[in-house]
Amino acid sequence: MQNKFRGVMQSPITPLKDDYSLDLPTFEKVLDFHVRTGAPAISWPHHKGESLSLTIPERKRFAEATVKVVAGRVPVTIHVSALAVEDTMELAQHAQKIGADGILAITPYFWTPTREAIHDYFIRLCTSIELPVLSYNSPSYLAGVEITGDLMSRLIERLPNFVGVKEASFNSEKFLEISRVALSLRPNFALLTGVEFLLPSVPLGGVGSYSAAGSVCPNLCAALFDACMAGEWPRARELQYKMTRLWHLFKDQYPSSLKGGMVIMGRPVGPTRPPLPTATKERQAFIEKELADMGVLESEPHGW
């Protein structure tokens, strides 16, 4: 059976009003935009959604809105990672209660837990709910803490609802090791990259990614995925070069540069909550110049 978590899945930004409060009407527009432009799944709130700057009640409120607005058109996963493990458990239970299709969880933040502590954390999380669970491996965020191939095999063998990984080390050696272990134990395990690095990952067993740029260029996301899955490698290389250039553009002052790009595409979503910066007019002008140079202004949808 094919895993339902595949393709370039969209992780929406979090729209804010000028006073930095949540902007629910605009969030509903963002969600509907992603579904209408071909997102195979929605997952909120990733780091680009300012998850660490949101309160638990805010996260619950928008998680409920996500499930309601998407309304079963595509799968919805809720990112439940939080600084306090107990908040993670609470958010996971809430995701199940509201009818989400799965959750995503990173290894615990800030501390440097042992492999056994990470193992126990995922055992507790996965056995506390019935939803599918996708793990999130990001050593750069977490001072080198990571999910190794050995740990991955133990979790897959123990947990039937442990169904995939967002592998964001951007290291092909690590991706290959996880692929070798995971696919031998569970052939439909979803191997996903942290952003749209599809060209290096699909030949290693990858079946998609979470999106950094899809709120600006959904057409490019779909074209890159389709080219990789079809094995059209010369075309895939050209599209990957463009996508990687966009990633370097947006990860500078992330996610404020991405919100600035949305302004240019006619989809304004407000400021970025401090301490992160909000893209200035000068930064937006630079982004617009780059988007024009890459042909994005002509090839992607404008407005909602």
N, C-alpha and C positions, 0 to 999 in steps of 0.2 A: 504493500500500500504506500502510495506517495505521501510524504509529509506535506501538510498544508502550509507550512511556513517556508516559502521559497520565492524567488524573484527579488526585485528591488523593493523592499517593503519600506513604507514611508513612516518616519518618526516625526510628527508635526512639531513645529515651534509652539511656544506658548504666547499668545497675543496678550499685551498689557495696555492699559489705559495710561494717560500721561501721569497719573499719580501712582503708577506701578501696580495697581490692582488688576485682577483678572478681567479680561474682556471676553465674556462668554459669546456674544453674538459673532464676533470676528473669529473666535475659535471654531464655531459651527461652520463658518464659511471655509476655513482652512481644511477641516475634515472632509467636507463635501467636495472641495476642489480636488483633494488627493484621490478620493474614490472615483470621481468622474474622469480623472486623467489617467486612470489605469493602475492605481496602486493595488498590488495583490494582497496586501495586508496593512494594517495600521498598528503602530506601537507607540505608546505615549506614557510618561514623559522621559525621553532620553536626556543626555546632558545638554544637547542642543535645545531641548525644551525647558532648560533651566531647572531641572528636577531638584538640584541641591539648594535652590533659592526659594523653593515653594514649601509652604507649611503642609502638614499631613491633611488637615481639612481641605486645603486648596487642591491637593492632589486627588483626594476622593471626589471632590465636586467635579473636576474636569474628567476624571476617569468615568464617572457616571454619564457625563455629556458625550464622551467618546462612544461608549456602547450605544447610547440612545440615538445619536446622529448617524452613525455608521449603519445601525439597524440591520445587521446581519448580511450586508452586501459583500463584505470581505471579513476575514478573521481580525479580531482585535486582541492584542496582548497589552498588558499593563506592566510597565517597568516599576518594580516594587522596591528597588534598592534604596536604602536610607542609611544615615549615619548610625542610628540605633537599630540593632538587629530586631528588637521588639517592634519597632515601627514597620520594618520589612514584613514581619509576620502578620501584622495588622493589615497592611496594604494588600498582602496576598489573600487573606481571608475576604477582604472587601471586594477584590477583583472577582473572586468566585461568586460572591453574593450577588453582584450586579450583572452577572452573565457574560463576563469576558471569556475569550476563547483560550487564553493562556496567560502566563506571566513570564517576565524576563528578570533575572536577578544577577547582579555582579557579586564577586567575592566581597567580604566586608571591607568597608572604607577605612582608610587612615592607619589602622593598626597593621601589624605584619603577622597574621596568624600562621600557625604551623599547617602543614598539609592535612594533618588529622583534624585540626579545628575547622578547616575549610570543608573537609569531608563531612564532618558532623553538622555543619551549618546547612549544607545542601540536603542532607538526609532529613533534618528537622523540617526544612522548608517544604520539600517535596512530599513528605508524608503528612503534612498538615492540611493539604488541599488535594482535590482530585483533578485539578486543571493540569494540562501540559506545562512543563517548565523548561524554559530555555536559559542556559547559563550564559554569563557574560564575562569574557576573559580580556582584561585590559591591564597588563603589567605596567604600562607607562603611567596610568592613573593611580596605581596602587603600590608604588615603591617596589616593583618587582614581584609582588604577590601574583601568582598565576595558577591556572588549572593545567596541570601536566597531563601527558598521555596516560600515565599510570593512574592518576586520580580520576581521569575521565572514564577509564575502563571500570574502575570500582563503582562509580556512580551509575553507569549504564547497567551493569550487572545487578545492582541492588534496586534500582528505581524504574519501574515501567513508565512513569510519566515524565521522565527526564529525556526530552525529545530533540534537543538541539543546543547549539552554542553560537553566540556572537563572538567570533574570534577577532579581537582588535589589537593583537600584538603587531600586526603588519609585518610579520616575520614568516616567510614561506617555510622555513625549516620547522617552526612550531606548528604551523597549519598542517603541514604534511604529517607530522607525528600524530596530531589529534585525529586527522583523517584516517590514517592507517589503523589506529586503535578503534575509533568509533564505528567506522563502517564495517569492520570485521565482526563486530558484536551486534550492530543494529544497522542494517543496510539503508534504512530510510531515515537515519539520523540527519538532522538539518545542519549542515556546515555553512555558516553565514559569516561574511566579513563585516567588520565594524563600519566601514564606509564602502563606496563603490569600487573597490579594488577587485573587480571580477575577473579580469584577464589573468592575473597570477593565481587565482583561487579555483576557478571552475575546472581546469585540468587536474587539480588535486582533489577533486570531489566536492567542491563548493557548489551550492545550489542557489546562491543569492547573497544579498547583503541588506543591511539597513542603510538608509539613504541620508547623505549629508546635504545633497543639492537638489533633491526632488521638488522642493517647494519653489525652486526657480526654473528647473529644466527637467520636467517629467518625461518629455519626449526622448531626451538624450539617455536618461536612465533606462528606459524600455529598449531603445535601440542597442545599447551596449549589452544588456542582458541577452537579448535575442541573438546578437552576433556571436556571443560567447557560447551559448547553448547550441547554436547551429554549427559551431566549429569554423566560422568565417574569420580566421585569425588575422589576415591583413586589415579587414574592416574593423575588427575588434580592437586592434592595436591603435588605429587612428582615433577611435572613439574613447579608448582608455586614456590616451595622451590628453585629450580635451578634458575628460572628467577629472583626471589628476591635477591638471592646471586649475580647474575650478575648486578642487579641494584645498589646494594651497592658497587660493584667494580667500576662501571662506573661513579656513581655520585660523587665519590671522584675526584676532579679536573675536573668536568664536564664542557665542553665535551671533554677535552683533553685526558682523559683516554679512551674514546670511539674511538677517532681518533687513539690512540695508539693501541687499539685492532684491528682496521681495518688494520693497518700495518702488524700485526701478521697474519691476514687472507689473506694477499696478495692483499689488496686493499688500498694502501697508498693514503692519501688525504691531505698531507701537514701539516703545523703548525696550531696552534690556534692563532687567532689575539689577541695581548695584549689589556687589561691588564691580560687576562687569560693566564695561562701557556701552554706550549707545552710539551707533555709527553716525559720525558727523556728516555734514553736507559735503565736506571735502572727501571723506572716505567714500561716500555714495557716488560722487563724481568719478573717482578712480575705479570703483567697481563697475559703473556703467561703461566706462571706456574699455575695460577688460571684457565685459560681456559682448560689447559690440564687436571687438576684435575677433572673438571666437565664434561669431555668428549666432549667439544665443538669442539676441533681441529679435532676430528674424524667424527663428525656427521654433520658438517656444510660445505657449499661450500667454496672453496679457489679460490682466483683470481676473475677476472671479468667475 
